[in-house]
Amino acid sequence: MNYSQFLNMIPEATLMAVLVIVFIADFCSHGKAERKWFNPFVCVLLLAQLLVNICPESETVSVFGGIYEATPAANMMKSVLTFGTLVVVLQSRNWLTVTETRHEEGEFYMLTISTLLGMFMMMSAGSFLMFFLGLEMASVPMGCMVALDKFRKNSAEAAAKFILTATFSSGVMLYGISFLYGSTGTLYFADFARSLSYSPMSVMGMIFFIAGLGFKISLVPFHYWTADTYQGAPTTVTGYLSVISKGAAAFTLVTILYKVFFALTPYWMLAMCILVVLSITVANLMAIRQTELKRFMAFSSISQAGYIMLVAIGGNYVMSITALMYYVLIYIVANMAVFTIIASIENTTGKTDMATYNGLYRTNPKMAFLMTLALFSLGGIPPFAGMFSKFFVFLAAVDGRPTVLPYFIVFIALINTVVSLYYYLLIVKAMYINKDGEPVATYNMDMNTKITLVVCTAGVLFFGIGSCVYNALHSAAAL
């Protein structure tokens, strides 16, 4: 074996090094004084890993017989997900310093990094075998993260539902992969793309494969686990589930559809159109009925997943993958700003229902203002970054397709944008208009929460206006 091939796996190698260092630091630190610097230490490690890998590769490199492929687009997406994980770890400190979870701080960091490592392997997979191993490497630790707070009464139930649905979706996906292997005789993407042709077996295998990943992305009708899992999991873990795991799975699905299943494009394009319309519409209608904020954000994330997957119906891979990476980046900063505020208020009051936010502007005006900016970005209101991300997704969806169908799907998505704006404004109405005899008392946020909100708010305000971000992502996708 030529071990120099590992030099083409710098993102995975550096993340593995971070995981080992965190493990040693957790093993060696015992006192409260030593633990005080644990969270900043992990944040510095992730920031260093991000800076090392943020420059994209100049060309695609295939190693280990083609089972692993390092592409510029995948490396850039890994940087985006590392940035999102850094934000999650940064805002988790307040939750991990309370008595109930203080002893689990090291486990949380190691599980989070382990899931990110699995996502990296999944996005750079060159065969269905490596893809499945990476997917499970990300899914199994995630179930542990959902159940991490054993003092939360719904945490075990949420973990059970997550693990059962993950197991079921993996079984469905493996069943589809077996069909695909039977129709082509190979698991390698490059060989598979060359030998794939229409047959009932290959079409059924593709459908089962999309259904399996549909569970991971929470596309309707594979979304039933999402609301209960998001509500029962610790809020920090919920934020991680809603953005990082969805972004990795969506990137992988779009890449495989374009590069591996291009011979079956008419079939998967129709399937994606149906899934996108159902996800955006059903999730928006269900979100209107929610009064518990984490369940509310669960249906919001399902709707956002539908918007992300709009890029799959376009005909230009470079534009589609660029729009996807840009949308995920904007979604990270906006959604994590919301979840940071939810976690902060939950740590103070113990509540996550929408009524808790009644009159928040009168007692915590800065927090209410930042929450409003993030919600406006999620709703796609100009001039915030969310408007630009939706614009590029809509543009990618209609580019390169000579049929009317993509324009019709985008029109439905535009209508649903108005619906989503309505239910995001319900929270704004609660904070600024609704009266409450006892609103959340004025309190000072911890330093980590402040830093997280500053970073996320800066992203919401400037990632859309600054064209350099989109141009960098486009350059990586075009290489």
CORFENQUI-V696754 format. One record per pair of residues at least 24 apart in sequence whose C-alpha atoms are under 6 Angstrom apart, sorted by the first residue. I is the first residue (numbers start at 0). J is the second residue. If there is no record, write none. Layout:
i:I j:J
i:I j:J
This chain:
i:25 j:105
i:49 j:78
i:53 j:78
i:65 j:125
i:66 j:125
i:66 j:126
i:67 j:123
i:67 j:124
i:67 j:125
i:68 j:123
i:68 j:125
i:69 j:123
i:71 j:475
i:72 j:475
i:72 j:476
i:80 j:243
i:83 j:331
i:89 j:447
i:90 j:447
i:90 j:448
i:90 j:451
i:110 j:140
i:122 j:251
i:125 j:188
i:126 j:186
i:126 j:187
i:126 j:188
i:127 j:186
i:145 j:232
i:153 j:231
i:154 j:231
i:154 j:232
i:157 j:227
i:157 j:228
i:157 j:231
i:168 j:211
i:171 j:207
i:171 j:211
i:172 j:207
i:172 j:208
i:172 j:211
i:175 j:204
i:175 j:207
i:175 j:208
i:178 j:204
i:179 j:204
i:188 j:259
i:192 j:259
i:216 j:245
i:217 j:301
i:218 j:278
i:219 j:277
i:219 j:278
i:226 j:294
i:226 j:297
i:230 j:293
i:230 j:294
i:234 j:342
i:238 j:338
i:242 j:331
i:246 j:327
i:253 j:311
i:268 j:312
i:275 j:305
i:278 j:302
i:278 j:305
i:279 j:305
i:283 j:419
i:287 j:422
i:290 j:352
i:290 j:353
i:291 j:352
i:291 j:353
i:292 j:351
i:292 j:352
i:292 j:353
i:309 j:396
i:310 j:392
i:310 j:395
i:310 j:396
i:312 j:396
i:313 j:395
i:313 j:396
i:313 j:397
i:313 j:398
i:314 j:398
i:314 j:399
i:314 j:400
i:315 j:399
i:317 j:476
i:317 j:477
i:318 j:395
i:319 j:395
i:321 j:472
i:321 j:473
i:322 j:391
i:322 j:392
i:326 j:388
i:332 j:455
i:332 j:458
i:333 j:373
i:336 j:452
i:336 j:455
i:337 j:370
i:356 j:429
i:356 j:430
i:357 j:429
i:357 j:430
i:357 j:433
i:357 j:434
i:357 j:435
i:358 j:430
i:358 j:431
i:358 j:433
i:358 j:434
i:358 j:438
i:359 j:430
i:360 j:430
i:360 j:431
i:362 j:441
i:363 j:441
i:378 j:420
i:383 j:459
i:383 j:460
i:384 j:459
i:384 j:462
i:384 j:463
i:387 j:463
